[in-house]
Amino acid sequence: MASPISGGYSGSGSGSEGDPQQHIMDQRKRKRMQSNRESARRSRMRKQQHLDSLISQADELKKENSQISTSIGITTELYLNIESDNAILRAQMSELTNRLNSLNDIINYMNSSMSTTTNHHFLAAAAHEAQETHFNDCGFMDPWNSLPANHPIMDMLMY
């Protein structure tokens, strides 16, 4: 009472080993599944290689960033030291300019108001006073209290 529709040969069953078409379809299915597994495995490997590459690149960038930060720190420190030295040099230049202007004012005053004899007397007194070096509060020589005797300006005034 087995009818051909309900029993042995229906075409829809996967258990019939005698059907060559079914066997070919099963074989193709197994091949496709194996191919998909291989493709997925290759995809995972590529993904892992890409991830490893990104991690390596991130490590290199971190190292480079650290080197650049160190370089910036050193450069900033050097800049600040040079800026400090420049400020000191500017202050010294200003002080020396003021001293030079003061000495030129003294020379002009002496040339306009004193005779040669009076100048000689003034120079002798200045030479005596110059033996003691006077400094102002900033550590610079005070031009009003210190006139060195061997200074070229003094030599000019003596003649």
Accessible surface in RSA format (square Angstrom, percent):
REM  Atomic radii and reference values for relative SASA: ProtOr
REM  Chains: A
REM  Algorithm: Lee & Richards
REM  Probe-radius: 1.40
REM  Slices: 20
REM RES _ NUM      All-atoms   Total-Side   Main-Chain    Non-polar    All polar
REM                ABS   REL    ABS   REL    ABS   REL    ABS   REL    ABS   REL
RES MET A   1   232.08 120.2 156.35 103.5  75.72 180.3 147.15 125.1  84.92 112.5
RES ALA A   2    89.23  82.0  55.50  85.7  33.72  76.7  60.71  85.5  28.51  75.5
RES SER A   3    48.12  40.7  42.43  56.6   5.69  13.1  39.18  83.4   8.94  12.5
RES PRO A   4   108.81  79.3  96.84  88.3  11.97  43.5 106.92  88.3   1.89  11.8
RES ILE A   5   153.72  87.5 140.19 104.4  13.53  32.6 144.49 104.0   9.22  25.0
RES SER A   6    93.08  78.7  54.07  72.2  39.01  89.9  50.95 108.5  42.13  59.0
RES GLY A   7    28.73  35.4   0.00   N/A  28.73  35.4  18.93  51.9   9.80  22.0
RES GLY A   8    82.79 102.1   0.00   N/A  82.79 102.1  46.77 128.4  36.02  80.7
RES TYR A   9   164.53  76.8 156.24  88.9   8.29  21.6 113.96  85.6  50.57  62.3
RES SER A  10    60.88  51.4  26.76  35.7  34.12  78.6  20.35  43.3  40.53  56.8
RES GLY A  11    52.17  64.3   0.00   N/A  52.17  64.3  26.87  73.7  25.30  56.7
RES SER A  12   105.60  89.2  68.83  91.9  36.78  84.7  54.46 116.0  51.14  71.6
RES GLY A  13    36.23  44.7   0.00   N/A  36.23  44.7  33.84  92.9   2.39   5.4
RES SER A  14    85.98  72.7  67.18  89.7  18.80  43.3  31.27  66.6  54.72  76.7
RES GLY A  15    67.82  83.6   0.00   N/A  67.82  83.6  42.99 118.0  24.83  55.6
RES SER A  16    45.72  38.6  30.29  40.4  15.43  35.6  34.01  72.4  11.71  16.4
RES GLU A  17   168.66  96.8 137.36 103.9  31.30  74.5  58.84 113.8 109.82  89.7
RES GLY A  18    72.08  88.9   0.00   N/A  72.08  88.9  44.97 123.4  27.12  60.7
RES ASP A  19    26.71  18.7  20.79  20.7   5.92  14.0   6.20  14.6  20.51  20.5
RES PRO A  20    95.95  69.9  89.13  81.3   6.82  24.8  95.85  79.1   0.10   0.6
RES GLN A  21   130.98  73.2 128.88  94.2   2.09   5.0  34.94  74.4  96.04  72.8
RES GLN A  22    24.33  13.6  23.87  17.4   0.47   1.1   1.27   2.7  23.06  17.5
RES HIS A  23   101.01  55.2  98.02  68.1   2.99   7.6  61.57  63.5  39.44  45.9
RES ILE A  24    79.66  45.3  79.66  59.3   0.00   0.0  79.66  57.4   0.00   0.0
RES MET A  25   107.49  55.7 102.26  67.7   5.24  12.5  80.91  68.8  26.58  35.2
RES ASP A  26    40.64  28.5  38.68  38.5   1.96   4.6   8.39  19.8  32.24  32.2
RES GLN A  27    88.62  49.6  88.46  64.6   0.16   0.4  14.25  30.3  74.37  56.4
RES ARG A  28   150.48  63.2 147.61  75.2   2.87   6.8  45.69  62.4 104.78  63.5
RES LYS A  29   112.85  55.1 112.68  69.1   0.16   0.4  55.54  50.0  57.31  61.0
RES ARG A  30   134.45  56.5 130.00  66.3   4.45  10.6  71.48  97.7  62.97  38.2
RES LYS A  31   147.74  72.1 141.03  86.5   6.71  16.0  87.40  78.7  60.33  64.3
RES ARG A  32   137.33  57.7 132.43  67.5   4.90  11.7  57.48  78.6  79.84  48.4
RES MET A  33    85.40  44.2  82.99  54.9   2.41   5.7  73.94  62.9  11.46  15.2
RES GLN A  34    90.42  50.6  90.42  66.1   0.00   0.0  41.74  88.8  48.69  36.9
RES SER A  35    64.33  54.4  57.19  76.3   7.14  16.5  28.59  60.9  35.74  50.1
RES ASN A  36    89.32  61.6  84.93  82.1   4.40  10.6  23.68  57.0  65.65  63.5
RES ARG A  37   131.27  55.1 124.74  63.6   6.53  15.5  64.60  88.3  66.67  40.4
RES GLU A  38    57.83  33.2  57.63  43.6   0.20   0.5  23.60  45.7  34.22  27.9
RES SER A  39    50.25  42.5  49.49  66.0   0.76   1.7  14.42  30.7  35.83  50.2
RES ALA A  40    42.17  38.8  34.32  53.0   7.85  17.9  41.14  57.9   1.03   2.7
RES ARG A  41   101.44  42.6 101.44  51.7   0.00   0.0  48.71  66.6  52.72  32.0
RES ARG A  42   114.63  48.1 113.25  57.7   1.38   3.3  45.27  61.9  69.37  42.0
RES SER A  43    51.94  43.9  50.19  67.0   1.75   4.0  14.53  30.9  37.41  52.4
RES ARG A  44   147.65  62.0 142.09  72.4   5.56  13.2  73.26 100.1  74.39  45.1
RES MET A  45    94.51  48.9  90.54  59.9   3.97   9.5  88.95  75.6   5.55   7.4
RES ARG A  46   143.83  60.4 139.70  71.2   4.13   9.8  68.95  94.2  74.88  45.4
RES LYS A  47   157.90  77.0 150.39  92.3   7.51  17.9  98.70  88.8  59.20  63.1
RES GLN A  48    92.74  51.9  90.88  66.4   1.86   4.4  39.72  84.5  53.02  40.2
RES GLN A  49   113.49  63.5 107.24  78.4   6.25  14.9  41.04  87.3  72.45  55.0
RES HIS A  50   113.12  61.8 107.93  75.0   5.19  13.3  75.74  78.1  37.38  43.5
RES LEU A  51    87.21  48.6  86.36  61.8   0.85   2.1  87.11  61.2   0.10   0.3
RES ASP A  52    72.29  50.6  66.20  65.9   6.09  14.4  28.71  67.6  43.58  43.5
RES SER A  53    64.38  54.4  54.37  72.6  10.02  23.1  28.94  61.6  35.44  49.6
RES LEU A  54    84.18  46.9  80.16  57.3   4.02  10.1  80.52  56.5   3.66   9.9
RES ILE A  55    92.69  52.7  90.17  67.2   2.52   6.1  92.67  66.7   0.02   0.1
RES SER A  56    61.31  51.8  56.28  75.1   5.02  11.6  28.97  61.7  32.34  45.3
RES GLN A  57    98.83  55.3  93.69  68.5   5.14  12.2  30.50  64.9  68.33  51.8
RES ALA A  58    41.47  38.1  37.01  57.1   4.47  10.2  40.79  57.4   0.69   1.8
RES ASP A  59    78.89  55.3  73.40  73.1   5.49  13.0  27.40  64.5  51.49  51.4
RES GLU A  60    97.71  56.1  95.53  72.3   2.18   5.2  37.21  72.0  60.51  49.4
RES LEU A  61   101.80  56.7  98.48  70.5   3.33   8.4  98.82  69.4   2.99   8.0
RES LYS A  62   142.94  69.7 134.60  82.6   8.34  19.9  87.14  78.4  55.80  59.4
RES LYS A  63   117.13  57.1 110.07  67.5   7.06  16.8  72.90  65.6  44.23  47.1
RES GLU A  64    89.92  51.6  88.62  67.0   1.30   3.1  27.06  52.3  62.86  51.3
RES ASN A  65    93.63  64.6  91.40  88.3   2.23   5.4  14.46  34.8  79.17  76.5
RES SER A  66    66.20  55.9  57.57  76.8   8.64  19.9  30.77  65.5  35.43  49.6
RES GLN A  67   113.28  63.3 104.95  76.7   8.33  19.8  42.28  90.0  71.01  53.9
RES ILE A  68    86.51  49.2  84.82  63.2   1.69   4.1  86.51  62.3   0.00   0.0
RES SER A  69    63.94  54.0  54.03  72.1   9.92  22.8  32.95  70.2  31.00  43.4
RES THR A  70    78.90  56.1  70.46  71.4   8.44  20.1  56.38  75.7  22.52  34.0
RES SER A  71    61.46  51.9  56.63  75.6   4.83  11.1  28.10  59.8  33.36  46.7
RES ILE A  72   104.90  59.7 102.76  76.6   2.15   5.2 104.79  75.5   0.12   0.3
RES GLY A  73    39.39  48.6   0.00   N/A  39.39  48.6  34.13  93.7   5.25  11.8
RES ILE A  74   101.03  57.5  98.68  73.5   2.35   5.7 100.20  72.2   0.83   2.2
RES THR A  75    81.95  58.3  81.37  82.5   0.58   1.4  62.04  83.3  19.92  30.1
RES THR A  76    63.66  45.3  60.77  61.6   2.90   6.9  48.35  64.9  15.32  23.2
RES GLU A  77   110.79  63.6 107.93  81.7   2.86   6.8  32.53  62.9  78.26  63.9
RES LEU A  78   101.24  56.4 101.22  72.4   0.02   0.1 101.22  71.1   0.02   0.1
RES TYR A  79   130.58  61.0 125.80  71.6   4.78  12.4  93.46  70.2  37.12  45.8
RES LEU A  80   105.15  58.6 100.09  71.6   5.06  12.7 100.10  70.3   5.05  13.6
RES ASN A  81    79.11  54.6  76.56  74.0   2.55   6.1  20.72  49.9  58.39  56.4
RES ILE A  82   101.77  57.9 101.60  75.7   0.16   0.4 101.77  73.3   0.00   0.0
RES GLU A  83    67.66  38.8  67.26  50.9   0.40   1.0  28.98  56.1  38.68  31.6
RES SER A  84    59.18  50.0  50.61  67.5   8.57  19.7  30.98  66.0  28.19  39.5
RES ASP A  85    78.23  54.8  76.74  76.4   1.49   3.5  19.29  45.4  58.94  58.8
RES ASN A  86    53.91  37.2  53.15  51.4   0.76   1.8   4.63  11.1  49.28  47.6
RES ALA A  87    52.75  48.5  45.21  69.8   7.54  17.1  47.44  66.8   5.30  14.1
RES ILE A  88    93.96  53.5  90.99  67.8   2.97   7.2  93.96  67.7   0.00   0.0
RES LEU A  89   105.90  59.0 103.04  73.7   2.86   7.2 103.04  72.4   2.86   7.7
RES ARG A  90   128.03  53.8 124.10  63.3   3.93   9.4  62.87  85.9  65.16  39.5
RES ALA A  91    54.74  50.3  42.76  66.0  11.98  27.3  50.83  71.6   3.92  10.4
RES GLN A  92    68.05  38.1  68.05  49.7   0.00   0.0  10.39  22.1  57.65  43.7
RES MET A  93   124.44  64.4 120.69  79.9   3.75   8.9  83.42  70.9  41.02  54.3
RES SER A  94    57.29  48.4  51.89  69.3   5.40  12.4  29.00  61.8  28.29  39.6
RES GLU A  95    32.85  18.9  31.17  23.6   1.68   4.0   3.48   6.7  29.36  24.0
RES LEU A  96    99.44  55.4  95.74  68.5   3.69   9.3  95.95  67.4   3.49   9.4
RES THR A  97    64.41  45.8  61.48  62.3   2.93   7.0  48.11  64.6  16.30  24.6
RES ASN A  98    84.83  58.5  82.56  79.8   2.27   5.5  22.25  53.6  62.58  60.5
RES ARG A  99    44.10  18.5  44.10  22.5   0.00   0.0   4.72   6.5  39.38  23.9
RES LEU A 100    97.03  54.0  95.31  68.2   1.73   4.3  96.59  67.8   0.45   1.2
RES ASN A 101    76.41  52.7  75.18  72.6   1.23   3.0  21.33  51.3  55.08  53.2
RES SER A 102    15.90  13.4  14.79  19.7   1.11   2.6   0.99   2.1  14.91  20.9
RES LEU A 103    22.94  12.8  22.69  16.2   0.25   0.6  22.69  15.9   0.25   0.7
RES ASN A 104    61.96  42.7  61.28  59.2   0.69   1.7  16.84  40.5  45.13  43.6
RES ASP A 105    85.77  60.1  80.55  80.2   5.23  12.4  21.74  51.2  64.03  63.9
RES ILE A 106    27.69  15.8  25.02  18.6   2.67   6.4  27.66  19.9   0.03   0.1
RES ILE A 107    19.94  11.3  19.94  14.9   0.00   0.0  19.94  14.4   0.00   0.0
RES ASN A 108    94.75  65.3  89.26  86.3   5.50  13.2  27.21  65.5  67.55  65.3
RES TYR A 109   136.30  63.6 131.43  74.8   4.87  12.7  93.12  70.0  43.18  53.2
RES MET A 110     2.32   1.2   2.32   1.5   0.00   0.0   2.21   1.9   0.11   0.1
RES ASN A 111    97.91  67.5  69.78  67.4  28.13  67.7  26.45  63.7  71.45  69.1
RES SER A 112    95.80  80.9  53.77  71.8  42.03  96.8  50.73 108.0  45.07  63.1
RES SER A 113    65.47  55.3  27.25  36.4  38.21  88.0  35.75  76.1  29.72  41.6
RES MET A 114    56.27  29.1  37.71  25.0  18.55  44.2  42.62  36.2  13.65  18.1
RES SER A 115    67.11  56.7  53.62  71.6  13.49  31.1  53.83 114.6  13.28  18.6
RES THR A 116   111.12  79.0 104.73 106.2   6.39  15.2  69.44  93.3  41.68  63.0
RES THR A 117   110.28  78.4 104.19 105.6   6.09  14.5  74.37  99.9  35.90  54.3
RES THR A 118    60.20  42.8  56.26  57.0   3.94   9.4  36.37  48.9  23.82  36.0
RES ASN A 119    18.04  12.4  18.04  17.4   0.00   0.0   2.08   5.0  15.96  15.4
RES HIS A 120   117.58  64.3 116.35  80.9   1.22   3.1  81.76  84.3  35.82  41.7
RES HIS A 121   134.66  73.6 130.52  90.7   4.14  10.6  87.09  89.8  47.57  55.4
RES PHE A 122    64.30  32.2  61.24  37.9   3.07   8.0  64.30  39.0   0.01   0.0
RES LEU A 123     0.67   0.4   0.45   0.3   0.22   0.5   0.45   0.3   0.22   0.6
RES ALA A 124    57.70  53.1  43.95  67.8  13.76  31.3  51.03  71.9   6.67  17.7
RES ALA A 125    55.78  51.3  43.73  67.5  12.04  27.4  51.93  73.1   3.84  10.2
RES ALA A 126     8.25   7.6   2.01   3.1   6.24  14.2   7.60  10.7   0.65   1.7
RES ALA A 127    24.19  22.2  22.45  34.6   1.74   4.0  22.69  32.0   1.50   4.0
RES HIS A 128   134.85  73.7 127.72  88.8   7.13  18.2  86.46  89.1  48.40  56.3
RES GLU A 129    86.74  49.8  80.74  61.1   6.00  14.3  31.74  61.4  54.99  44.9
RES ALA A 130    16.00  14.7   2.23   3.4  13.77  31.3   2.51   3.5  13.49  35.7
RES GLN A 131   145.18  81.2 108.18  79.1  37.00  88.1  43.58  92.8 101.61  77.1
RES GLU A 132   117.33  67.4 112.35  85.0   4.98  11.9  43.13  83.4  74.20  60.6
RES THR A 133    76.23  54.2  49.32  50.0  26.91  64.1  20.07  27.0  56.16  84.9
RES HIS A 134    59.89  32.7  56.31  39.1   3.58   9.2  36.02  37.1  23.87  27.8
RES PHE A 135   123.47  61.8  92.63  57.4  30.85  80.3  92.63  56.2  30.85  88.3
RES ASN A 136    53.47  36.9  36.64  35.4  16.82  40.5  27.33  65.8  26.13  25.3
RES ASP A 137   156.78 109.8 117.49 116.9  39.29  92.9  40.92  96.3 115.86 115.6
RES CYS A 138    99.05  74.9  67.34  75.1  31.70  74.5  17.22  43.6  81.83  88.2
RES GLY A 139    50.80  62.6   0.00   N/A  50.80  62.6  30.51  83.7  20.29  45.4
RES PHE A 140    50.58  25.3  48.28  29.9   2.30   6.0  50.58  30.7   0.00   0.0
RES MET A 141    47.90  24.8  46.08  30.5   1.82   4.3  17.61  15.0  30.29  40.1
RES ASP A 142    31.77  22.3  31.77  31.6   0.00   0.0   1.53   3.6  30.23  30.2
RES PRO A 143    13.61   9.9  12.00  10.9   1.62   5.9  13.46  11.1   0.15   0.9
RES TRP A 144   157.57  63.2 134.80  65.2  22.77  53.5 114.11  60.8  43.46  70.5
RES ASN A 145    65.03  44.8  64.15  62.0   0.87   2.1   4.24  10.2  60.79  58.8
RES SER A 146     5.36   4.5   2.60   3.5   2.76   6.4   0.34   0.7   5.02   7.0
RES LEU A 147    24.92  13.9  22.93  16.4   1.99   5.0  22.93  16.1   1.99   5.4
RES PRO A 148    41.10  30.0  38.52  35.1   2.58   9.4  41.10  33.9   0.00   0.0
RES ALA A 149    44.89  41.3  34.30  52.9  10.59  24.1  35.13  49.5   9.76  25.9
RES ASN A 150   128.58  88.7 106.72 103.1  21.86  52.6  40.24  96.8  88.34  85.4
RES HIS A 151    56.93  31.1  53.89  37.5   3.04   7.8  32.43  33.4  24.50  28.5
RES PRO A 152    91.27  66.5  88.62  80.8   2.65   9.6  90.55  74.8   0.72   4.5
RES ILE A 153    24.37  13.9  24.37  18.2   0.01   0.0  24.37  17.5   0.01   0.0
RES MET A 154     8.27   4.3   8.27   5.5   0.00   0.0   2.64   2.2   5.63   7.5
RES ASP A 155    65.97  46.2  65.58  65.3   0.39   0.9  19.91  46.9  46.06  45.9
RES MET A 156   121.96  63.2 103.23  68.3  18.74  44.6  70.38  59.8  51.58  68.3
RES LEU A 157    23.53  13.1  10.49   7.5  13.03  32.8  13.27   9.3  10.25  27.6
RES MET A 158    96.44  49.9  69.08  45.7  27.36  65.1  48.26  41.0  48.18  63.8
RES TYR A 159   214.38 100.1 159.68  90.9  54.70 142.3 136.15 102.3  78.23  96.4
END  Absolute sums over single chains surface
CHAIN  1 A    13121.3      11432.1       1689.2       7642.9       5478.5
END  Absolute sums over all chains
TOTAL         13121.3      11432.1       1689.2       7642.9       5478.5
